[in-house]
Amino acid sequence: MRAGAQDFVVKPVGIERLQVSLRNALDTSALKGELQRIKHSREGRLTFADIHHPQRSHDRVMRSAQKAAASPSRC
């Protein structure tokens, strides 16, 4: 725990205990990401990395958006 672990389980671990531990870790990670996005937004430093969703189905869309954002505006 001192080295940065969020939780620990004792073997043999019950499925419910493992689910709670994993759910808590995922929730904590999501909250940290959201706080970082809010901070970057308030500082005017929001980037595509801040809004990137880890699902593969979004990768093509994000690449297209990044390409569009880098191209010169025609307006």
PyMOL Python script that loads the backbone (N, CA, C, O; Angstrom):
from pymol import cmd

cmd.read_pdbstr("""\
ATOM      1  N   MET A   1       0.833  -1.189   0.000  1.00  0.00           N
ATOM      2  CA  MET A   1       0.000   0.000   0.000  1.00  0.00           C
ATOM      3  C   MET A   1       0.881   1.258   0.000  1.00  0.00           C
ATOM      4  O   MET A   1       0.531   2.260  -0.624  1.00  0.00           O
ATOM      5  N   ARG A   2       2.002   1.206   0.686  1.00  0.00           N
ATOM      6  CA  ARG A   2       2.899   2.367   0.716  1.00  0.00           C
ATOM      7  C   ARG A   2       3.500   2.665  -0.651  1.00  0.00           C
ATOM      8  O   ARG A   2       3.865   3.804  -0.941  1.00  0.00           O
ATOM      9  N   ALA A   3       3.602   1.634  -1.492  1.00  0.00           N
ATOM     10  CA  ALA A   3       4.198   1.803  -2.819  1.00  0.00           C
ATOM     11  C   ALA A   3       3.184   2.308  -3.846  1.00  0.00           C
ATOM     12  O   ALA A   3       3.533   2.518  -5.008  1.00  0.00           O
ATOM     13  N   GLY A   4       1.923   2.506  -3.424  1.00  0.00           N
ATOM     14  CA  GLY A   4       0.954   3.076  -4.337  1.00  0.00           C
ATOM     15  C   GLY A   4      -0.228   2.197  -4.681  1.00  0.00           C
ATOM     16  O   GLY A   4      -1.074   2.589  -5.484  1.00  0.00           O
ATOM     17  N   ALA A   5      -0.304   1.017  -4.091  1.00  0.00           N
ATOM     18  CA  ALA A   5      -1.449   0.143  -4.361  1.00  0.00           C
ATOM     19  C   ALA A   5      -2.710   0.767  -3.771  1.00  0.00           C
ATOM     20  O   ALA A   5      -2.663   1.403  -2.718  1.00  0.00           O
ATOM     21  N   GLN A   6      -3.834   0.582  -4.456  1.00  0.00           N
ATOM     22  CA  GLN A   6      -5.096   1.114  -3.960  1.00  0.00           C
ATOM     23  C   GLN A   6      -5.786   0.150  -3.013  1.00  0.00           C
ATOM     24  O   GLN A   6      -6.565   0.567  -2.156  1.00  0.00           O
ATOM     25  N   ASP A   7      -5.506  -1.130  -3.162  1.00  0.00           N
ATOM     26  CA  ASP A   7      -6.176  -2.150  -2.367  1.00  0.00           C
ATOM     27  C   ASP A   7      -5.347  -3.421  -2.428  1.00  0.00           C
ATOM     28  O   ASP A   7      -4.366  -3.491  -3.167  1.00  0.00           O
ATOM     29  N   PHE A   8      -5.730  -4.408  -1.669  1.00  0.00           N
ATOM     30  CA  PHE A   8      -5.093  -5.715  -1.741  1.00  0.00           C
ATOM     31  C   PHE A   8      -6.144  -6.773  -1.447  1.00  0.00           C
ATOM     32  O   PHE A   8      -7.167  -6.498  -0.821  1.00  0.00           O
ATOM     33  N   VAL A   9      -5.876  -7.974  -1.903  1.00  0.00           N
ATOM     34  CA  VAL A   9      -6.773  -9.096  -1.622  1.00  0.00           C
ATOM     35  C   VAL A   9      -5.954 -10.234  -1.046  1.00  0.00           C
ATOM     36  O   VAL A   9      -4.767 -10.379  -1.336  1.00  0.00           O
ATOM     37  N   VAL A  10      -6.605 -11.028  -0.231  1.00  0.00           N
ATOM     38  CA  VAL A  10      -5.962 -12.178   0.394  1.00  0.00           C
ATOM     39  C   VAL A  10      -6.475 -13.428  -0.298  1.00  0.00           C
ATOM     40  O   VAL A  10      -7.683 -13.602  -0.461  1.00  0.00           O
ATOM     41  N   LYS A  11      -5.562 -14.300  -0.705  1.00  0.00           N
ATOM     42  CA  LYS A  11      -5.946 -15.545  -1.360  1.00  0.00           C
ATOM     43  C   LYS A  11      -6.438 -16.546  -0.339  1.00  0.00           C
ATOM     44  O   LYS A  11      -5.913 -16.576   0.775  1.00  0.00           O
ATOM     45  N   PRO A  12      -7.392 -17.342  -0.656  1.00  0.00           N
ATOM     46  CA  PRO A  12      -8.212 -17.305  -1.862  1.00  0.00           C
ATOM     47  C   PRO A  12      -9.211 -16.152  -1.762  1.00  0.00           C
ATOM     48  O   PRO A  12      -9.831 -15.939  -0.720  1.00  0.00           O
ATOM     49  N   VAL A  13      -9.352 -15.422  -2.856  1.00  0.00           N
ATOM     50  CA  VAL A  13     -10.224 -14.256  -2.866  1.00  0.00           C
ATOM     51  C   VAL A  13     -11.610 -14.643  -3.363  1.00  0.00           C
ATOM     52  O   VAL A  13     -11.747 -15.412  -4.315  1.00  0.00           O
ATOM     53  N   GLY A  14     -12.625 -14.110  -2.718  1.00  0.00           N
ATOM     54  CA  GLY A  14     -13.996 -14.343  -3.158  1.00  0.00           C
ATOM     55  C   GLY A  14     -14.311 -13.442  -4.344  1.00  0.00           C
ATOM     56  O   GLY A  14     -13.759 -12.347  -4.457  1.00  0.00           O
ATOM     57  N   ILE A  15     -15.186 -13.892  -5.219  1.00  0.00           N
ATOM     58  CA  ILE A  15     -15.518 -13.146  -6.428  1.00  0.00           C
ATOM     59  C   ILE A  15     -16.119 -11.777  -6.092  1.00  0.00           C
ATOM     60  O   ILE A  15     -15.815 -10.791  -6.762  1.00  0.00           O
ATOM     61  N   GLU A  16     -16.970 -11.709  -5.056  1.00  0.00           N
ATOM     62  CA  GLU A  16     -17.572 -10.428  -4.687  1.00  0.00           C
ATOM     63  C   GLU A  16     -16.526  -9.441  -4.199  1.00  0.00           C
ATOM     64  O   GLU A  16     -16.585  -8.255  -4.525  1.00  0.00           O
ATOM     65  N   ARG A  17     -15.577  -9.922  -3.426  1.00  0.00           N
ATOM     66  CA  ARG A  17     -14.506  -9.056  -2.908  1.00  0.00           C
ATOM     67  C   ARG A  17     -13.657  -8.540  -4.053  1.00  0.00           C
ATOM     68  O   ARG A  17     -13.281  -7.367  -4.073  1.00  0.00           O
ATOM     69  N   LEU A  18     -13.353  -9.404  -5.004  1.00  0.00           N
ATOM     70  CA  LEU A  18     -12.557  -9.007  -6.153  1.00  0.00           C
ATOM     71  C   LEU A  18     -13.311  -7.995  -7.011  1.00  0.00           C
ATOM     72  O   LEU A  18     -12.719  -7.030  -7.495  1.00  0.00           O
ATOM     73  N   GLN A  19     -14.603  -8.207  -7.201  1.00  0.00           N
ATOM     74  CA  GLN A  19     -15.410  -7.265  -7.978  1.00  0.00           C
ATOM     75  C   GLN A  19     -15.433  -5.887  -7.330  1.00  0.00           C
ATOM     76  O   GLN A  19     -15.300  -4.876  -8.020  1.00  0.00           O
ATOM     77  N   VAL A  20     -15.596  -5.840  -6.034  1.00  0.00           N
ATOM     78  CA  VAL A  20     -15.618  -4.554  -5.314  1.00  0.00           C
ATOM     79  C   VAL A  20     -14.274  -3.855  -5.457  1.00  0.00           C
ATOM     80  O   VAL A  20     -14.222  -2.650  -5.704  1.00  0.00           O
ATOM     81  N   SER A  21     -13.196  -4.598  -5.304  1.00  0.00           N
ATOM     82  CA  SER A  21     -11.863  -4.021  -5.412  1.00  0.00           C
ATOM     83  C   SER A  21     -11.616  -3.464  -6.807  1.00  0.00           C
ATOM     84  O   SER A  21     -11.103  -2.354  -6.949  1.00  0.00           O
ATOM     85  N   LEU A  22     -11.975  -4.220  -7.830  1.00  0.00           N
ATOM     86  CA  LEU A  22     -11.787  -3.760  -9.205  1.00  0.00           C
ATOM     87  C   LEU A  22     -12.679  -2.571  -9.525  1.00  0.00           C
ATOM     88  O   LEU A  22     -12.236  -1.624 -10.173  1.00  0.00           O
ATOM     89  N   ARG A  23     -13.934  -2.608  -9.077  1.00  0.00           N
ATOM     90  CA  ARG A  23     -14.854  -1.499  -9.320  1.00  0.00           C
ATOM     91  C   ARG A  23     -14.326  -0.217  -8.679  1.00  0.00           C
ATOM     92  O   ARG A  23     -14.375   0.852  -9.286  1.00  0.00           O
ATOM     93  N   ASN A  24     -13.827  -0.328  -7.456  1.00  0.00           N
ATOM     94  CA  ASN A  24     -13.275   0.847  -6.762  1.00  0.00           C
ATOM     95  C   ASN A  24     -12.060   1.403  -7.501  1.00  0.00           C
ATOM     96  O   ASN A  24     -11.906   2.619  -7.614  1.00  0.00           O
ATOM     97  N   ALA A  25     -11.201   0.521  -8.003  1.00  0.00           N
ATOM     98  CA  ALA A  25     -10.019   0.973  -8.733  1.00  0.00           C
ATOM     99  C   ALA A  25     -10.421   1.676 -10.025  1.00  0.00           C
ATOM    100  O   ALA A  25      -9.848   2.711 -10.368  1.00  0.00           O
ATOM    101  N   LEU A  26     -11.391   1.131 -10.741  1.00  0.00           N
ATOM    102  CA  LEU A  26     -11.857   1.757 -11.981  1.00  0.00           C
ATOM    103  C   LEU A  26     -12.516   3.099 -11.709  1.00  0.00           C
ATOM    104  O   LEU A  26     -12.304   4.060 -12.447  1.00  0.00           O
ATOM    105  N   ASP A  27     -13.317   3.166 -10.649  1.00  0.00           N
ATOM    106  CA  ASP A  27     -13.968   4.434 -10.291  1.00  0.00           C
ATOM    107  C   ASP A  27     -12.938   5.496  -9.937  1.00  0.00           C
ATOM    108  O   ASP A  27     -13.061   6.648 -10.353  1.00  0.00           O
ATOM    109  N   THR A  28     -11.925   5.113  -9.171  1.00  0.00           N
ATOM    110  CA  THR A  28     -10.874   6.040  -8.783  1.00  0.00           C
ATOM    111  C   THR A  28     -10.128   6.551 -10.011  1.00  0.00           C
ATOM    112  O   THR A  28      -9.838   7.742 -10.118  1.00  0.00           O
ATOM    113  N   SER A  29      -9.821   5.650 -10.929  1.00  0.00           N
ATOM    114  CA  SER A  29      -9.130   6.031 -12.153  1.00  0.00           C
ATOM    115  C   SER A  29      -9.977   6.989 -12.989  1.00  0.00           C
ATOM    116  O   SER A  29      -9.461   7.971 -13.522  1.00  0.00           O
ATOM    117  N   ALA A  30     -11.272   6.706 -13.103  1.00  0.00           N
ATOM    118  CA  ALA A  30     -12.166   7.576 -13.872  1.00  0.00           C
ATOM    119  C   ALA A  30     -12.250   8.963 -13.243  1.00  0.00           C
ATOM    120  O   ALA A  30     -12.260   9.970 -13.951  1.00  0.00           O
ATOM    121  N   LEU A  31     -12.310   9.013 -11.923  1.00  0.00           N
ATOM    122  CA  LEU A  31     -12.374  10.308 -11.235  1.00  0.00           C
ATOM    123  C   LEU A  31     -11.093  11.105 -11.423  1.00  0.00           C
ATOM    124  O   LEU A  31     -11.143  12.321 -11.610  1.00  0.00           O
ATOM    125  N   LYS A  32      -9.952  10.438 -11.376  1.00  0.00           N
ATOM    126  CA  LYS A  32      -8.681  11.134 -11.603  1.00  0.00           C
ATOM    127  C   LYS A  32      -8.635  11.702 -13.013  1.00  0.00           C
ATOM    128  O   LYS A  32      -8.180  12.828 -13.216  1.00  0.00           O
ATOM    129  N   GLY A  33      -9.100  10.933 -13.982  1.00  0.00           N
ATOM    130  CA  GLY A  33      -9.133  11.414 -15.357  1.00  0.00           C
ATOM    131  C   GLY A  33     -10.058  12.601 -15.519  1.00  0.00           C
ATOM    132  O   GLY A  33      -9.725  13.562 -16.212  1.00  0.00           O
ATOM    133  N   GLU A  34     -11.215  12.542 -14.885  1.00  0.00           N
ATOM    134  CA  GLU A  34     -12.173  13.648 -14.966  1.00  0.00           C
ATOM    135  C   GLU A  34     -11.607  14.908 -14.318  1.00  0.00           C
ATOM    136  O   GLU A  34     -11.769  16.003 -14.857  1.00  0.00           O
ATOM    137  N   LEU A  35     -10.952  14.768 -13.181  1.00  0.00           N
ATOM    138  CA  LEU A  35     -10.330  15.926 -12.531  1.00  0.00           C
ATOM    139  C   LEU A  35      -9.245  16.541 -13.408  1.00  0.00           C
ATOM    140  O   LEU A  35      -9.109  17.763 -13.472  1.00  0.00           O
ATOM    141  N   GLN A  36      -8.476  15.692 -14.084  1.00  0.00           N
ATOM    142  CA  GLN A  36      -7.440  16.196 -14.972  1.00  0.00           C
ATOM    143  C   GLN A  36      -8.061  16.950 -16.143  1.00  0.00           C
ATOM    144  O   GLN A  36      -7.567  18.013 -16.522  1.00  0.00           O
ATOM    145  N   ARG A  37      -9.146  16.411 -16.727  1.00  0.00           N
ATOM    146  CA  ARG A  37      -9.815  17.091 -17.837  1.00  0.00           C
ATOM    147  C   ARG A  37     -10.369  18.448 -17.396  1.00  0.00           C
ATOM    148  O   ARG A  37     -10.252  19.435 -18.122  1.00  0.00           O
ATOM    149  N   ILE A  38     -10.963  18.493 -16.219  1.00  0.00           N
ATOM    150  CA  ILE A  38     -11.502  19.756 -15.701  1.00  0.00           C
ATOM    151  C   ILE A  38     -10.376  20.766 -15.495  1.00  0.00           C
ATOM    152  O   ILE A  38     -10.505  21.929 -15.879  1.00  0.00           O
ATOM    153  N   LYS A  39      -9.283  20.328 -14.895  1.00  0.00           N
ATOM    154  CA  LYS A  39      -8.145  21.203 -14.656  1.00  0.00           C
ATOM    155  C   LYS A  39      -7.587  21.735 -15.970  1.00  0.00           C
ATOM    156  O   LYS A  39      -7.339  22.934 -16.097  1.00  0.00           O
ATOM    157  N   HIS A  40      -7.389  20.854 -16.948  1.00  0.00           N
ATOM    158  CA  HIS A  40      -6.863  21.283 -18.245  1.00  0.00           C
ATOM    159  C   HIS A  40      -7.826  22.238 -18.942  1.00  0.00           C
ATOM    160  O   HIS A  40      -7.398  23.199 -19.581  1.00  0.00           O
ATOM    161  N   SER A  41      -9.115  21.977 -18.821  1.00  0.00           N
ATOM    162  CA  SER A  41     -10.119  22.835 -19.438  1.00  0.00           C
ATOM    163  C   SER A  41     -10.081  24.233 -18.824  1.00  0.00           C
ATOM    164  O   SER A  41     -10.118  25.233 -19.541  1.00  0.00           O
ATOM    165  N   ARG A  42     -10.009  24.297 -17.518  1.00  0.00           N
ATOM    166  CA  ARG A  42      -9.975  25.598 -16.830  1.00  0.00           C
ATOM    167  C   ARG A  42      -8.708  26.372 -17.150  1.00  0.00           C
ATOM    168  O   ARG A  42      -8.715  27.603 -17.169  1.00  0.00           O
ATOM    169  N   GLU A  43      -7.602  25.643 -17.407  1.00  0.00           N
ATOM    170  CA  GLU A  43      -6.325  26.290 -17.720  1.00  0.00           C
ATOM    171  C   GLU A  43      -6.176  26.569 -19.215  1.00  0.00           C
ATOM    172  O   GLU A  43      -5.178  27.149 -19.644  1.00  0.00           O
ATOM    173  N   GLY A  44      -7.171  26.155 -20.011  1.00  0.00           N
ATOM    174  CA  GLY A  44      -7.093  26.341 -21.455  1.00  0.00           C
ATOM    175  C   GLY A  44      -6.122  25.400 -22.132  1.00  0.00           C
ATOM    176  O   GLY A  44      -5.617  25.704 -23.213  1.00  0.00           O
ATOM    177  N   ARG A  45      -5.852  24.255 -21.513  1.00  0.00           N
ATOM    178  CA  ARG A  45      -4.890  23.287 -22.045  1.00  0.00           C
ATOM    179  C   ARG A  45      -5.549  21.967 -22.443  1.00  0.00           C
ATOM    180  O   ARG A  45      -4.866  20.945 -22.509  1.00  0.00           O
ATOM    181  N   LEU A  46      -6.841  21.961 -22.705  1.00  0.00           N
ATOM    182  CA  LEU A  46      -7.548  20.737 -23.057  1.00  0.00           C
ATOM    183  C   LEU A  46      -7.061  20.238 -24.410  1.00  0.00           C
ATOM    184  O   LEU A  46      -7.002  21.003 -25.373  1.00  0.00           O
ATOM    185  N   THR A  47      -6.714  18.956 -24.484  1.00  0.00           N
ATOM    186  CA  THR A  47      -6.213  18.359 -25.724  1.00  0.00           C
ATOM    187  C   THR A  47      -7.062  17.153 -26.091  1.00  0.00           C
ATOM    188  O   THR A  47      -7.944  16.749 -25.333  1.00  0.00           O
ATOM    189  N   PHE A  48      -6.790  16.582 -27.257  1.00  0.00           N
ATOM    190  CA  PHE A  48      -7.504  15.376 -27.661  1.00  0.00           C
ATOM    191  C   PHE A  48      -7.237  14.223 -26.694  1.00  0.00           C
ATOM    192  O   PHE A  48      -8.101  13.371 -26.489  1.00  0.00           O
ATOM    193  N   ALA A  49      -6.056  14.195 -26.108  1.00  0.00           N
ATOM    194  CA  ALA A  49      -5.742  13.136 -25.140  1.00  0.00           C
ATOM    195  C   ALA A  49      -6.681  13.202 -23.935  1.00  0.00           C
ATOM    196  O   ALA A  49      -6.959  12.180 -23.309  1.00  0.00           O
ATOM    197  N   ASP A  50      -7.164  14.390 -23.612  1.00  0.00           N
ATOM    198  CA  ASP A  50      -8.063  14.551 -22.472  1.00  0.00           C
ATOM    199  C   ASP A  50      -9.459  14.006 -22.754  1.00  0.00           C
ATOM    200  O   ASP A  50     -10.194  13.668 -21.826  1.00  0.00           O
ATOM    201  N   ILE A  51      -9.823  13.921 -24.021  1.00  0.00           N
ATOM    202  CA  ILE A  51     -11.171  13.437 -24.335  1.00  0.00           C
ATOM    203  C   ILE A  51     -11.158  12.083 -25.025  1.00  0.00           C
ATOM    204  O   ILE A  51     -12.217  11.557 -25.367  1.00  0.00           O
ATOM    205  N   HIS A  52      -9.984  11.511 -25.233  1.00  0.00           N
ATOM    206  CA  HIS A  52      -9.875  10.238 -25.924  1.00  0.00           C
ATOM    207  C   HIS A  52     -10.501   9.129 -25.096  1.00  0.00           C
ATOM    208  O   HIS A  52     -10.214   8.983 -23.908  1.00  0.00           O
ATOM    209  N   HIS A  53     -11.346   8.364 -25.728  1.00  0.00           N
ATOM    210  CA  HIS A  53     -11.986   7.223 -25.087  1.00  0.00           C
ATOM    211  C   HIS A  53     -11.207   5.975 -25.470  1.00  0.00           C
ATOM    212  O   HIS A  53     -10.863   5.807 -26.640  1.00  0.00           O
ATOM    213  N   PRO A  54     -10.921   5.099 -24.522  1.00  0.00           N
ATOM    214  CA  PRO A  54     -10.059   3.959 -24.816  1.00  0.00           C
ATOM    215  C   PRO A  54     -10.645   2.892 -25.744  1.00  0.00           C
ATOM    216  O   PRO A  54      -9.919   1.985 -26.150  1.00  0.00           O
ATOM    217  N   GLN A  55     -11.914   2.969 -26.087  1.00  0.00           N
ATOM    218  CA  GLN A  55     -12.490   1.953 -26.961  1.00  0.00           C
ATOM    219  C   GLN A  55     -11.918   2.069 -28.361  1.00  0.00           C
ATOM    220  O   GLN A  55     -11.739   3.175 -28.872  1.00  0.00           O
ATOM    221  N   ARG A  56     -11.632   0.939 -28.983  1.00  0.00           N
ATOM    222  CA  ARG A  56     -11.073   0.908 -30.327  1.00  0.00           C
ATOM    223  C   ARG A  56     -12.009   1.537 -31.347  1.00  0.00           C
ATOM    224  O   ARG A  56     -11.543   2.121 -32.325  1.00  0.00           O
ATOM    225  N   SER A  57     -13.301   1.432 -31.146  1.00  0.00           N
ATOM    226  CA  SER A  57     -14.250   1.957 -32.119  1.00  0.00           C
ATOM    227  C   SER A  57     -14.137   3.468 -32.268  1.00  0.00           C
ATOM    228  O   SER A  57     -14.580   4.026 -33.271  1.00  0.00           O
ATOM    229  N   HIS A  58     -13.554   4.127 -31.289  1.00  0.00           N
ATOM    230  CA  HIS A  58     -13.418   5.576 -31.338  1.00  0.00           C
ATOM    231  C   HIS A  58     -12.084   6.025 -31.937  1.00  0.00           C
ATOM    232  O   HIS A  58     -11.913   7.202 -32.255  1.00  0.00           O
ATOM    233  N   ASP A  59     -11.148   5.104 -32.092  1.00  0.00           N
ATOM    234  CA  ASP A  59      -9.813   5.481 -32.554  1.00  0.00           C
ATOM    235  C   ASP A  59      -9.838   6.151 -33.920  1.00  0.00           C
ATOM    236  O   ASP A  59      -9.180   7.173 -34.112  1.00  0.00           O
ATOM    237  N   ARG A  60     -10.581   5.600 -34.873  1.00  0.00           N
ATOM    238  CA  ARG A  60     -10.632   6.170 -36.217  1.00  0.00           C
ATOM    239  C   ARG A  60     -11.225   7.578 -36.183  1.00  0.00           C
ATOM    240  O   ARG A  60     -10.735   8.482 -36.859  1.00  0.00           O
ATOM    241  N   VAL A  61     -12.269   7.752 -35.400  1.00  0.00           N
ATOM    242  CA  VAL A  61     -12.901   9.060 -35.276  1.00  0.00           C
ATOM    243  C   VAL A  61     -11.932  10.056 -34.670  1.00  0.00           C
ATOM    244  O   VAL A  61     -11.829  11.189 -35.141  1.00  0.00           O
ATOM    245  N   MET A  62     -11.221   9.647 -33.633  1.00  0.00           N
ATOM    246  CA  MET A  62     -10.278  10.551 -32.980  1.00  0.00           C
ATOM    247  C   MET A  62      -9.125  10.920 -33.918  1.00  0.00           C
ATOM    248  O   MET A  62      -8.691  12.072 -33.924  1.00  0.00           O
ATOM    249  N   ARG A  63      -8.618   9.965 -34.712  1.00  0.00           N
ATOM    250  CA  ARG A  63      -7.552  10.276 -35.671  1.00  0.00           C
ATOM    251  C   ARG A  63      -8.033  11.294 -36.692  1.00  0.00           C
ATOM    252  O   ARG A  63      -7.310  12.226 -37.044  1.00  0.00           O
ATOM    253  N   SER A  64      -9.269  11.108 -37.166  1.00  0.00           N
ATOM    254  CA  SER A  64      -9.834  12.059 -38.134  1.00  0.00           C
ATOM    255  C   SER A  64      -9.990  13.437 -37.512  1.00  0.00           C
ATOM    256  O   SER A  64      -9.704  14.447 -38.156  1.00  0.00           O
ATOM    257  N   ALA A  65     -10.438  13.485 -36.277  1.00  0.00           N
ATOM    258  CA  ALA A  65     -10.618  14.766 -35.593  1.00  0.00           C
ATOM    259  C   ALA A  65      -9.274  15.454 -35.376  1.00  0.00           C
ATOM    260  O   ALA A  65      -9.165  16.667 -35.557  1.00  0.00           O
ATOM    261  N   GLN A  66      -8.260  14.702 -34.993  1.00  0.00           N
ATOM    262  CA  GLN A  66      -6.933  15.280 -34.796  1.00  0.00           C
ATOM    263  C   GLN A  66      -6.377  15.814 -36.120  1.00  0.00           C
ATOM    264  O   GLN A  66      -5.776  16.887 -36.158  1.00  0.00           O
ATOM    265  N   LYS A  67      -6.580  15.065 -37.191  1.00  0.00           N
ATOM    266  CA  LYS A  67      -6.121  15.485 -38.512  1.00  0.00           C
ATOM    267  C   LYS A  67      -6.827  16.780 -38.928  1.00  0.00           C
ATOM    268  O   LYS A  67      -6.198  17.704 -39.442  1.00  0.00           O
ATOM    269  N   ALA A  68      -8.135  16.831 -38.700  1.00  0.00           N
ATOM    270  CA  ALA A  68      -8.913  18.024 -39.038  1.00  0.00           C
ATOM    271  C   ALA A  68      -8.471  19.223 -38.203  1.00  0.00           C
ATOM    272  O   ALA A  68      -8.380  20.339 -38.715  1.00  0.00           O
ATOM    273  N   ALA A  69      -8.198  18.999 -36.936  1.00  0.00           N
ATOM    274  CA  ALA A  69      -7.795  20.101 -36.057  1.00  0.00           C
ATOM    275  C   ALA A  69      -6.424  20.650 -36.456  1.00  0.00           C
ATOM    276  O   ALA A  69      -6.156  21.836 -36.265  1.00  0.00           O
ATOM    277  N   ALA A  70      -5.562  19.805 -37.003  1.00  0.00           N
ATOM    278  CA  ALA A  70      -4.228  20.244 -37.388  1.00  0.00           C
ATOM    279  C   ALA A  70      -4.200  20.930 -38.751  1.00  0.00           C
ATOM    280  O   ALA A  70      -3.242  21.639 -39.059  1.00  0.00           O
ATOM    281  N   SER A  71      -5.221  20.733 -39.564  1.00  0.00           N
ATOM    282  CA  SER A  71      -5.228  21.327 -40.892  1.00  0.00           C
ATOM    283  C   SER A  71      -5.632  22.799 -40.812  1.00  0.00           C
ATOM    284  O   SER A  71      -6.341  23.204 -39.891  1.00  0.00           O
ATOM    285  N   PRO A  72      -5.176  23.602 -41.788  1.00  0.00           N
ATOM    286  CA  PRO A  72      -5.514  25.031 -41.766  1.00  0.00           C
ATOM    287  C   PRO A  72      -7.015  25.244 -41.991  1.00  0.00           C
ATOM    288  O   PRO A  72      -7.659  24.513 -42.744  1.00  0.00           O
ATOM    289  N   SER A  73      -7.543  26.247 -41.328  1.00  0.00           N
ATOM    290  CA  SER A  73      -8.961  26.568 -41.450  1.00  0.00           C
ATOM    291  C   SER A  73      -9.225  27.224 -42.794  1.00  0.00           C
ATOM    292  O   SER A  73      -8.390  27.975 -43.298  1.00  0.00           O
ATOM    293  N   ARG A  74     -10.373  26.945 -43.369  1.00  0.00           N
ATOM    294  CA  ARG A  74     -10.741  27.550 -44.639  1.00  0.00           C
ATOM    295  C   ARG A  74     -11.764  28.660 -44.456  1.00  0.00           C
ATOM    296  O   ARG A  74     -12.327  29.147 -45.436  1.00  0.00           O
ATOM    297  N   CYS A  75     -12.009  29.060 -43.236  1.00  0.00           N
ATOM    298  CA  CYS A  75     -13.006  30.104 -42.965  1.00  0.00           C
ATOM    299  C   CYS A  75     -12.398  31.478 -43.076  1.00  0.00           C
ATOM    300  O   CYS A  75     -13.090  32.477 -42.881  1.00  0.00           O
TER     301      CYS A  75
END
""", "prot")
cmd.dss("prot")
cmd.show_as("cartoon", "prot")
cmd.util.cbc("prot")
cmd.orient("prot")
